Amino acid sequence: MNLVTYIKESFEELRTHVTWMSWPEAQRTTVVVAVFTVIFAVAVFLVDKTFQFGFEKYFDLFN
């Protein structure tokens, strides 16, 4: 099987045999992922700032 045949058959498989979600469902899912990403980024930021503050106070004890 050559590359061109493989690509043609792959696109045919995607077009005819794959079940795609509806457009409204894709939009809702995208919103959920975006919200989770923002929440996760804020959580990581807060943990980072907490450790930064803690380490600064810890090393200030030795100065």
C-alpha atoms as one frame of an Amber mdcrd trajectory, in Angstrom:
protein
   0.000   0.000   0.000   1.488   3.331  -0.964   1.133   6.606   0.908  -1.486
   8.152  -1.406  -3.775   5.141  -1.079  -3.352   5.156   2.684  -4.301   8.847
   2.906  -7.336   8.405   0.642  -8.568   5.423   2.650  -7.968   7.268   5.933
 -10.082  10.229   4.823 -12.820   7.866   3.619 -12.782   6.119   6.987 -13.072
   9.453   8.815 -15.898  10.600   6.561 -18.029   7.460   6.657 -17.266   5.406
   9.779 -16.438   7.890  12.522 -19.236   9.313  14.648 -18.639  13.005  15.211
 -20.254  14.963  18.013 -22.783  17.648  17.148 -21.771  21.304  16.861 -23.587
  22.385  20.071 -21.995  19.504  21.990 -18.562  20.479  20.661 -19.145  24.067
  21.796 -20.210  22.967  25.287 -17.236  20.663  25.583 -14.893  23.442  24.470
 -16.313  25.768  27.126 -15.868  23.097  29.814 -12.241  22.550  28.766 -11.557
  26.310  28.711 -13.061  26.817  32.180 -11.144  23.856  33.608  -7.931  25.177
  32.050  -8.396  28.587  33.670  -9.229  27.029  37.054  -6.205  24.724  36.838
  -3.929  27.631  35.843  -5.134  29.682  38.824  -4.613  26.718  41.154  -1.061
  26.181  39.882  -0.380  29.915  40.230  -1.594  29.909  43.837   0.464  26.837
  44.755   3.520  28.395  43.110   3.072  31.672  44.995   2.550  29.780  48.268
   5.782  27.833  47.823   7.609  30.989  46.747   6.445  32.827  49.861   7.290
  29.863  52.089  10.780  29.399  50.673  11.496  33.132  50.881  10.516  33.171
  54.565  12.519  30.000  55.218  15.703  31.352  53.597  15.243  34.744  55.263
  15.756  32.937  58.575  19.370  32.257  57.582  20.239  35.805  56.478
